[in-house]
Amino acid sequence: MGLRKMQRKERLDAFGGTALLAVTLLLAFNQILVKWVNTGLQPVFFAGLRSVLAVGFVWLWLLWWQRPPRLRRTDFIPGLLIGTVFAAEFLFLFLSLDLTAVSRASVIFYSMPVWFAILAHFLLPGERLTMLRVVGLSLAFAGTTWAILSRSPDTEGSLIGDLLALGGAMGWAGTAIIARASRLRQAGPEMQLFWMVLVSGPILLLAAPFFGPLIRDVTPLHIVGLIFQSSIVVAGGFIGWLWLLSVYPAATVASFSFLTPILAIFLGWMFLGESVTPALLGAATLVGMGIVLINRRTPPRTESGSATSGR
């Protein structure tokens, strides 16, 4: 058993809805925070420090729930693999948020279900594409393409930043496939997350010098943001989302992820003064509709190894 279990519920209740909305808001605000901390720390260095610190916070969390992490030899290869792909995911995402607007990066990054569904069709039993899911894929793909191509001279950010966000989405899909298709499925979501931060930290720190000076204009508040990322976002938000998946219908919980890019657009406008264009809202709407359709089914299995949501 991982986190303390509640009785599994057939539908979302008031507590679950409130908790899900809170986690979704946290994950949307997370991207605002990343962009701000990037002004003080180089993005890849920041991502590496976050993973290294998160190892300690996730360890403490597991100890609190009387489930200390166990690094089994049989999990070593898939653990290295999922941690390496996780490192690539956040290298792309943190660089993306340094180069493009939060609103654009979020819409593109949350196209992840498109890439996961395509990979799962070929790699995971029971995940064949249905007509409903193909429609969802088409809508989300169209929204992602619209977000990347709907550029104007006054658009914040760069095409490279948008494409890096797309690379992050594909990396996220890759970690989800590894979590479901490898021996890590039996390890449970908390240990999957532990492997991700344990392996990604050293990789990102070794890669960081190739992306420029490690320190920019760092202040004590940037360090507070780094610690908040490592503790509340990673050890709190990610595990909280996984706990919600274990209690409430997975399709309902996963479909809520469509709110994250919508909230990120609003928060980017509120805190960073980013433009909210009709094209971007249209793209976010298509991606959101696609996510809902892709997840509109309840698979006949216990969702114990899903890393497909909650970034």
FIPABA-372876 format. One record per residue (C-alpha): residue number from 1; residue in one letter; chain; x, y, z. Coordinates in steps of 0.001 Angstrom, whole numbers, padded with zeros to 6 digits. Layout:
BEGIN
(NUM,A,A,(X,Y,Z))
...
This chain:
BEGIN
(1,M,A,(000000,000000,000000))
(2,G,A,(001224,003490,-000731))
(3,L,A,(-000514,006506,000721))
(4,R,A,(-003231,005869,003245))
(5,K,A,(-006159,004443,001291))
(6,M,A,(-009678,005744,001260))
(7,Q,A,(-012496,003584,-000008))
(8,R,A,(-012564,003781,-003794))
(9,K,A,(-015472,005896,-005052))
(10,E,A,(-017538,005528,-008178))
(11,R,A,(-017970,009263,-008735))
(12,L,A,(-016391,012553,-007771))
(13,D,A,(-017741,013991,-004506))
(14,A,A,(-017416,017498,-003036))
(15,F,A,(-014137,016723,-001255))
(16,G,A,(-012626,015113,-004342))
(17,G,A,(-013724,017969,-006585))
(18,T,A,(-012238,020553,-004218))
(19,A,A,(-008976,018630,-003870))
(20,L,A,(-008751,018077,-007626))
(21,L,A,(-009336,021758,-008351))
(22,A,A,(-006691,022724,-005774))
(23,V,A,(-004084,020370,-007275))
(24,T,A,(-004930,021563,-010802))
(25,L,A,(-004515,025195,-009727))
(26,L,A,(-001190,024339,-008062))
(27,L,A,(000090,022697,-011249))
(28,A,A,(-000978,025700,-013346))
(29,F,A,(000690,028139,-010925))
(30,N,A,(003760,025901,-010999))
(31,Q,A,(004570,027032,-014542))
(32,I,A,(004373,030692,-013516))
(33,L,A,(006777,029872,-010694))
(34,V,A,(009200,028067,-013013))
(35,K,A,(009353,031033,-015389))
(36,W,A,(010019,033406,-012485))
(37,V,A,(012735,031250,-010834))
(38,N,A,(014386,030965,-014274))
(39,T,A,(015270,034671,-013927))
(40,G,A,(017543,033778,-011019))
(41,L,A,(018757,030288,-011912))
(42,Q,A,(019624,028804,-015283))
(43,P,A,(016690,026539,-016255))
(44,V,A,(018517,023187,-016514))
(45,F,A,(020455,023874,-013304))
(46,F,A,(017175,024815,-011615))
(47,A,A,(015514,021595,-012814))
(48,G,A,(018452,019540,-011510))
(49,L,A,(018442,021209,-008106))
(50,R,A,(014686,020674,-007898))
(51,S,A,(015046,016935,-008496))
(52,V,A,(017917,016583,-006016))
(53,L,A,(015979,018371,-003270))
(54,A,A,(012800,016464,-004176))
(55,V,A,(014576,013160,-003409))
(56,G,A,(014719,014198,000242))
(57,F,A,(011144,015469,000356))
(58,V,A,(009692,012369,-001320))
(59,W,A,(011771,010168,001017))
(60,L,A,(010391,012006,004053))
(61,W,A,(006867,011703,002665))
(62,L,A,(007237,007940,002257))
(63,L,A,(008727,007587,005734))
(64,W,A,(005773,009544,007143))
(65,W,A,(003406,006982,005572))
(66,Q,A,(005619,004149,006887))
(67,R,A,(006711,003053,003442))
(68,P,A,(010434,003814,003170))
(69,P,A,(011734,003668,-000418))
(70,R,A,(013281,000382,-001500))
(71,L,A,(015551,000319,-004524))
(72,R,A,(015166,-003227,-005822))
(73,R,A,(017765,-004585,-008209))
(74,T,A,(015016,-005755,-010574))
(75,D,A,(013824,-002148,-010879))
(76,F,A,(017276,-000757,-011649))
(77,I,A,(017093,-000722,-015472))
(78,P,A,(013516,000625,-015764))
(79,G,A,(014315,003053,-012933))
(80,L,A,(017299,004428,-014848))
(81,L,A,(015206,004621,-018003))
(82,I,A,(012241,006441,-016457))
(83,G,A,(014570,008847,-014638))
(84,T,A,(016464,009646,-017841))
(85,V,A,(013272,010335,-019793))
(86,F,A,(011980,012425,-016862))
(87,A,A,(015205,014457,-017032))
(88,A,A,(014663,015089,-020754))
(89,E,A,(011028,016062,-020129))
(90,F,A,(011916,018779,-017643))
(91,L,A,(015001,019932,-019502))
(92,F,A,(012694,020673,-022443))
(93,L,A,(009918,022189,-020310))
(94,F,A,(012118,024460,-018193))
(95,L,A,(013990,025706,-021277))
(96,S,A,(010654,026220,-023010))
(97,L,A,(009347,028371,-020168))
(98,D,A,(012532,030437,-020462))
(99,L,A,(011882,031145,-024147))
(100,T,A,(008124,031285,-024655))
(101,A,A,(005001,032442,-022837))
(102,V,A,(003609,030321,-020013))
(103,S,A,(000217,030230,-021714))
(104,R,A,(001622,028863,-024973))
(105,A,A,(003944,026372,-023261))
(106,S,A,(001129,025048,-021083))
(107,V,A,(-001302,024485,-023966))
(108,I,A,(001365,022624,-025942))
(109,F,A,(002751,020672,-022960))
(110,Y,A,(-000713,019433,-022006))
(111,S,A,(-001095,017834,-025413))
(112,M,A,(000647,014894,-023712))
(113,P,A,(-002435,012575,-023925))
(114,V,A,(-002120,012702,-027727))
(115,W,A,(001373,011227,-027706))
(116,F,A,(000609,008814,-024866))
(117,A,A,(-002490,007446,-026639))
(118,I,A,(-000545,006908,-029874))
(119,L,A,(002309,005106,-028102))
(120,A,A,(-000085,003097,-025918))
(121,H,A,(-001980,001883,-028995))
(122,F,A,(001161,000021,-030086))
(123,L,A,(002826,-000766,-026757))
(124,L,A,(000145,-001388,-024102))
(125,P,A,(-002455,-004176,-024135))
(126,G,A,(-006009,-002928,-023823))
(127,E,A,(-005169,000600,-024989))
(128,R,A,(-006284,000348,-028596))
(129,L,A,(-007553,003498,-030236))
(130,T,A,(-011335,003696,-030484))
(131,M,A,(-013301,006035,-032721))
(132,L,A,(-014030,008324,-029751))
(133,R,A,(-010357,008490,-028846))
(134,V,A,(-009361,009150,-032456))
(135,V,A,(-011729,012136,-032456))
(136,G,A,(-010153,013317,-029205))
(137,L,A,(-006654,012862,-030630))
(138,S,A,(-007606,014833,-033729))
(139,L,A,(-008998,017721,-031690))
(140,A,A,(-006006,017872,-029336))
(141,F,A,(-003545,017567,-032216))
(142,A,A,(-005319,020366,-034082))
(143,G,A,(-005217,022542,-030961))
(144,T,A,(-001498,021907,-030450))
(145,T,A,(-000738,022718,-034083))
(146,W,A,(-002861,025872,-033876))
(147,A,A,(-001000,026998,-030738))
(148,I,A,(002392,026556,-032421))
(149,L,A,(001426,028175,-035735))
(150,S,A,(-000707,031043,-034392))
(151,R,A,(002180,033434,-034059))
(152,S,A,(002193,037169,-034686))
(153,P,A,(004899,039856,-034436))
(154,D,A,(003799,040768,-030893))
(155,T,A,(003600,037159,-029645))
(156,E,A,(005663,036545,-026509))
(157,G,A,(008348,033911,-026837))
(158,S,A,(009781,031944,-029710))
(159,L,A,(009036,029049,-032008))
(160,I,A,(011965,027159,-030462))
(161,G,A,(010362,027574,-027036))
(162,D,A,(007062,026213,-028363))
(163,L,A,(008799,023196,-029901))
(164,L,A,(010652,022541,-026645))
(165,A,A,(007280,022433,-024866))
(166,L,A,(006210,019828,-027426))
(167,G,A,(009353,017835,-026636))
(168,G,A,(008434,018035,-022943))
(169,A,A,(004960,016667,-023691))
(170,M,A,(006489,013726,-025554))
(171,G,A,(008891,013112,-022656))
(172,W,A,(005957,013079,-020251))
(173,A,A,(004212,010509,-022452))
(174,G,A,(007417,008459,-022424))
(175,T,A,(007570,008324,-018609))
(176,A,A,(003920,007247,-018525))
(177,I,A,(004563,004407,-020975))
(178,I,A,(007594,003186,-019001))
(179,A,A,(005602,003333,-015747))
(180,R,A,(002868,001188,-017258))
(181,A,A,(004896,-001206,-019416))
(182,S,A,(007850,-002031,-017139))
(183,R,A,(008366,-003733,-013771))
(184,L,A,(007910,-000318,-012137))
(185,R,A,(004163,-000835,-012497))
(186,Q,A,(004358,-003144,-009462))
(187,A,A,(006506,-000647,-007536))
(188,G,A,(003632,001851,-007311))
(189,P,A,(003413,005541,-008235))
(190,E,A,(005348,006860,-005232))
(191,M,A,(008385,004713,-006052))
(192,Q,A,(008081,005634,-009729))
(193,L,A,(008314,009283,-008703))
(194,F,A,(011249,008487,-006395))
(195,W,A,(013163,006857,-009262))
(196,M,A,(012374,009850,-011512))
(197,V,A,(013820,012465,-009174))
(198,L,A,(016689,010252,-007976))
(199,V,A,(018015,009623,-011492))
(200,S,A,(017087,012936,-013150))
(201,G,A,(018859,015149,-010599))
(202,P,A,(022454,014111,-011404))
(203,I,A,(021731,013978,-015155))
(204,L,A,(020350,017530,-015217))
(205,L,A,(023153,018913,-013035))
(206,L,A,(025784,017343,-015309))
(207,A,A,(024039,018758,-018384))
(208,A,A,(023499,022240,-016917))
(209,P,A,(026965,023750,-017707))
(210,F,A,(026295,023217,-021431))
(211,F,A,(023384,025675,-021279))
(212,G,A,(025210,028742,-019987))
(213,P,A,(026073,030234,-016584))
(214,L,A,(024383,028426,-013724))
(215,I,A,(023529,031550,-011748))
(216,R,A,(021727,034537,-013213))
(217,D,A,(020377,037161,-010822))
(218,V,A,(019488,034936,-007895))
(219,T,A,(017801,036315,-004766))
(220,P,A,(016623,034639,-001546))
(221,L,A,(013089,034578,-002979))
(222,H,A,(014305,032481,-005913))
(223,I,A,(015646,029940,-003406))
(224,V,A,(012270,029939,-001653))
(225,G,A,(010668,029240,-005047))
(226,L,A,(013084,026350,-005626))
(227,I,A,(012235,024796,-002254))
(228,F,A,(008508,025287,-002875))
(229,Q,A,(008906,023493,-006206))
(230,S,A,(010754,020570,-004650))
(231,S,A,(008440,020113,-001686))
(232,I,A,(004931,021371,-002375))
(233,V,A,(004808,020841,-006155))
(234,V,A,(006746,017581,-006525))
(235,A,A,(006267,015817,-003171))
(236,G,A,(002831,017365,-002629))
(237,G,A,(001170,018078,-005964))
(238,F,A,(002414,015072,-007925))
(239,I,A,(001703,012564,-005151))
(240,G,A,(-001622,014257,-004399))
(241,W,A,(-002696,013762,-008003))
(242,L,A,(-001665,010113,-007873))
(243,W,A,(-003660,009682,-004658))
(244,L,A,(-006740,011187,-006326))
(245,L,A,(-006289,008683,-009179))
(246,S,A,(-006294,005855,-006632))
(247,V,A,(-009593,006933,-005024))
(248,Y,A,(-011741,008448,-007787))
(249,P,A,(-012496,007253,-011339))
(250,A,A,(-009297,007652,-013351))
(251,A,A,(-011058,009038,-016423))
(252,T,A,(-012720,011776,-014351))
(253,V,A,(-009474,012758,-012631))
(254,A,A,(-007436,012686,-015845))
(255,S,A,(-010028,014733,-017703))
(256,F,A,(-009596,017527,-015163))
(257,S,A,(-006115,018102,-016611))
(258,F,A,(-007793,020117,-019371))
(259,L,A,(-008230,022877,-016763))
(260,T,A,(-004485,023293,-016258))
(261,P,A,(-003678,025073,-019556))
(262,I,A,(-006844,027187,-019194))
(263,L,A,(-005785,028255,-015705))
(264,A,A,(-002208,028804,-016891))
(265,I,A,(-003443,031194,-019591))
(266,F,A,(-005357,033175,-016961))
(267,L,A,(-002442,033173,-014487))
(268,G,A,(000031,034180,-017212))
(269,W,A,(-002183,037157,-018023))
(270,M,A,(-002638,038036,-014338))
(271,F,A,(000952,037718,-013092))
(272,L,A,(003096,038177,-016204))
(273,G,A,(000941,040399,-018406))
(274,E,A,(000919,037821,-021220))
(275,S,A,(-001406,038346,-024169))
(276,V,A,(-004562,036255,-024340))
(277,T,A,(-005420,035945,-028020))
(278,P,A,(-008530,034333,-029535))
(279,A,A,(-006257,031867,-031342))
(280,L,A,(-004631,030748,-028094))
(281,L,A,(-008002,030352,-026366))
(282,G,A,(-009263,028389,-029350))
(283,A,A,(-006213,026133,-029285))
(284,A,A,(-006615,025544,-025535))
(285,T,A,(-010285,024688,-026032))
(286,L,A,(-009471,022104,-028701))
(287,V,A,(-006741,020542,-026551))
(288,G,A,(-009095,020453,-023558))
(289,M,A,(-011915,018838,-025534))
(290,G,A,(-009467,016298,-026908))
(291,I,A,(-008195,015404,-023419))
(292,V,A,(-011737,014827,-022182))
(293,L,A,(-012572,012530,-025114))
(294,I,A,(-009298,010602,-024898))
(295,N,A,(-009926,009869,-021217))
(296,R,A,(-013642,009186,-021526))
(297,R,A,(-013545,005584,-020509))
(298,T,A,(-012809,003685,-017297))
(299,P,A,(-010355,000872,-017954))
(300,P,A,(-010960,-002377,-016062))
(301,R,A,(-007840,-002198,-013942))
(302,T,A,(-006525,-000645,-010764))
(303,E,A,(-004749,002619,-011561))
(304,S,A,(-001648,001927,-009482))
(305,G,A,(001073,002753,-011955))
(306,S,A,(-000060,005749,-013890))
(307,A,A,(002317,008635,-014348))
(308,T,A,(000160,010084,-017075))
(309,S,A,(-001149,013051,-015128))
(310,G,A,(-000116,015675,-012691))
(311,R,A,(002757,017804,-013945))
